[in-house]
Amino acid sequence: MSHVVLISTGGTIASNENADGSAVTAGLDGHDLLASLLDRHQMSKVEIRKFASVNSFAMDLEIAYRLCCEIAEALSDPDTAGVVVTHGTDTMEETAYLSDLLVGSNKPVVFTGAQRHAGEADTDGPRNLRDAILCANDPSLRGYGSVIVFEGEVHAARDVSKTHTSRVDAFRSAGLGKLGEVDHGDVWIYRKPLQRCFIRTEKLEPRVEMALCGLGATPTFLDYCVQANVRGLVVSAFGRGNAPKGFAEAASRLIQQDIPVVVASRCSEGRTSPIYGGDSGGVTLENIGVLFAGTLSAVKARMLLSASLGAGASFNELATQFEMANRNTSSLLADSSE
């Protein structure tokens, strides 16, 4: 019988206040979450798997990789229609995009969570979970890759970001918009993302760090990366992919040590592109071998870089991977799977 697999990982949706009300911590499991649904008929169609009970700010790449393996294993069952993952919202977009890269299946993978914990009278968790189960069981989402379903909206994992710290409509796909929505129990899909990248790898490279550019910032951290044996760096840079003075010289030292440097933009819309010259302008960065993330956010670029390095990508393969990820087509490290 066709069913949906629910994998619970913790997060606000599975959290409550502690006894003295001083903090909110994760502790509920999938059975507790399903019990909150008003439509009990849905419960008979769901297989529950407890994977973890952590807040997403405590997730790491090792946990996220194991979660992707768990998702792939669940989807390998012919009777599984799709998978729902309940996850904390802080890093949900990163884990969802990682699963989009690593899980080679056309079946729906749906991430959801909550902004208000389970003990609040107006918690948003049950409605989000109901909508996620509906989407995971809907054949119209086959081939869409991983999605986030939140506050009635369906967003592509590649494009979506958490844009508000506390509001229930916290997720947005800036400049592109949602894929669809759930309205009164019906799933409506309005657009489809282009072909996805699939990376086959048995591990992630955890030593990929991030740096945020600010007015007059110095490149001291880049030199630290060499000393700390960092294996990759993503820089969240200005506008089209420009950095403060001195960054190009420091990035060159990393690249000479075979440490790839990827530049993403601090902006929420648009793509990086080498246009400006001068000290640490995009053209200068490109000339020394810096890669450009295109429309990927810095946190998504880090997931792609970590997975690609884990797969043993050469520098040329990394360049091709980032180029193709922005076209959403297959690459040297990519493969298509049913």
Secondary structure, 3 states (H helix, E strand, C coil): CCEEEEEEEECHHHEEECCCCCCEEECCCHHHHHHCCCCHHHHHHEEEEEEEEECHHHCCHHHHHHHHHHHHHHHCCCCEEEEEEECCCCCHHHHHHHHHHHCCCCCCEEEECCCCCCCCCCCCHHHHHHHHHHHHCCHHHCCCCEEEEECCEEEECCCCEECCCCCCCCEECCCCCCCEEEECCEEEECCCCCCCCCECCCCCCCCEEEEECCCCCCCHHHHHHHHCCCCEEEEEEECCCECCCCHHHHHHHHHHCCCCEEEEECCCCCCCCCCCCCCCCHHHHHHCCCEECCCCCHHHHHHHHHHHHHCCCCHHHHHHHHHHHHHCCCCCCECCCC
